[in-house]
Amino acid sequence: MNNMRSREKNAPVVRADIERRFRENLNMTNFGAGAMARAILEVFSRNLVEGNTIDLRTVGKFETKLKAARMHHMLTGASNGRMRMTAARRVVRFSPSKKLRARMIAHHETNRGKV
């Protein structure tokens, strides 16, 4: 996705980038590209909220995991050393596919030392 638009290195990909890619590669209108990007992201979001796994063969897997409640130290000014309970919650975990992992390693190897 390095030719999406000129932007800072390691800048996050935003919905506008996806829409632009649809417009350029699929010759879509602004309205169509926006509607398609929103629909895809809505399907992803809804499924993650429901606890489903999203498995994209060449990209990887997004899945929700339940993190148990736990005690941890508070590290703010006057409360140093006190313990606090963090409630159980769901988190999203991403596991890259073997294909993506290989591409990332190859990219890192070819760009090592470049700024």
LINTA-V737595 format. One record per residue. N is the residue number from 1. OMEGA is omega as a letter, one per 20 degrees, with the letter a starting at -180 (NA if undefined). Layout:
BEGIN
{{N | OMEGA} {N | OMEGA}}
END
This chain:
BEGIN
{{1 | a} {2 | r} {3 | r} {4 | r} {5 | r} {6 | a} {7 | a} {8 | r} {9 | r} {10 | r} {11 | a} {12 | r} {13 | a} {14 | a} {15 | r} {16 | r} {17 | r} {18 | r} {19 | a} {20 | r} {21 | r} {22 | a} {23 | a} {24 | a} {25 | a} {26 | r} {27 | a} {28 | r} {29 | r} {30 | a} {31 | a} {32 | r} {33 | r} {34 | r} {35 | a} {36 | r} {37 | r} {38 | a} {39 | r} {40 | a} {41 | r} {42 | r} {43 | r} {44 | a} {45 | a} {46 | a} {47 | r} {48 | r} {49 | a} {50 | r} {51 | r} {52 | r} {53 | r} {54 | a} {55 | r} {56 | a} {57 | a} {58 | a} {59 | a} {60 | a} {61 | r} {62 | r} {63 | r} {64 | r} {65 | r} {66 | r} {67 | a} {68 | r} {69 | a} {70 | r} {71 | r} {72 | r} {73 | r} {74 | a} {75 | r} {76 | r} {77 | a} {78 | a} {79 | r} {80 | r} {81 | r} {82 | a} {83 | a} {84 | r} {85 | r} {86 | a} {87 | r} {88 | a} {89 | r} {90 | r} {91 | r} {92 | r} {93 | r} {94 | r} {95 | a} {96 | r} {97 | r} {98 | a} {99 | r} {100 | r} {101 | r} {102 | r} {103 | r} {104 | r} {105 | r} {106 | r} {107 | r} {108 | a} {109 | a} {110 | a} {111 | a} {112 | r} {113 | r} {114 | r} {115 | NA}}
END
